[in-house]
Amino acid sequence: MTYIITLEALADPNRRALIERLQKGPCSVSDLTQAVSISQPAVSQHLSVLKAAGLVTVKKEGARRIYSLAPQGLVELRRYIDHLWDDVLAAFQQAAENQSEGE
């Protein structure tokens, strides 16, 4: 159940803000620090959590580290949400059928 790790990583609003910034394209830790109102060490800690959850990748360019989104990291979460949605739709269909039978 790797989606739980993803959910826990995305539970923090600062990490969601970093993900939203990375949707616009790869950037360095200093760029990300400017995009959110937290310190550079805090940004680095949040990026470590996101990396452990498989949501971001990092590559070294000289002394800088460039972070990018890792869309594959959302696959398990997407499967889980799709499964929930299928259950919701099935329940809705059953309720609609029951209501039409009662008329």
N, C-alpha and C positions, 0 to 999 in steps of 0.2 A: 504494500500500500504506500507507494512513494508519493501519492498525491497528498498525504498527510504532511509530509515534510514541506511540500510546496505551499499548502494552505498556511502552515505555521510561518513560513518565510514571508508570505504575502500579508499576514495579519498585521504587520507593523506599517503604519502610515508612511514612515520615512523610506522603507524599502519599496513600497508601492510608488512613491514619488521618484525614486531612483529608476525603477522599471519604466515608468512613464517617460522619464527623460531619455532613457536608452532606446525607447521606441523611435526617437528621432534620428538615432545613429550612434555609432561608437564614440566614446569619449574617455578622457583620462579622469583620474581621481580628483585632480584639481578642478576640472570642468564640472564634475558632478558636485563637488563641494560648493561651487558657486551657484549651482542650480537649486540646491536645497539649503535650508538655514540651519545646518548642523556642522560641527567641526570635522576637519579632515580625518582625525582618528575614528570618529563615529561613522563617517562615510565608509572608511576602510573596513570597519567591523561589520557594517550592514552588507557590504559587498561580499565579504567572506561567507555570510549566511546565505546570500543569494547564490553564490558560486557552489556552496555545498548542496543546495537544493537543486542544482542543475539549471538555474534560470539565467545565469550569465556566464560568459567565458572571458578569459583575460589573456592578453598577449603582451609580451614585453617589447617596447620600442625604445632602446637605449635605457635611460633611467626611468622612463615612464611606463606605466601599465595602462593599457587601453582595454576598456570593458565594452562588451557587446552583449546584446540579448542572445539567449540560446532558446529559440522557439521550441525545440524538441523537449525542453524541460517542462513544458506545459501539457505534454501529451497525456500523461497519466491523469492529471487534474481534469483535462477535457473529457477523457473517457468516463471518469467518475461523474462529472456533471451531466454528460449525455445520458448516462444510465439513470440518474435521478430524474432527468427530464422525461425520459421514456416512461418511467413509473408514474409521473404526474399526468402525462397525457393519457395513459391507459386508465388511470383513476377518473379523469375527466370524462373520457369516453363512456366508461361504465356508468357514471352518474347521469350523463345525458341519456343513455339508453334506458336506465331505470326510470327517469323522469318521463320520457316519452311513452313508456309502457304503462305508466300510472295515469295517463290522461284519458 
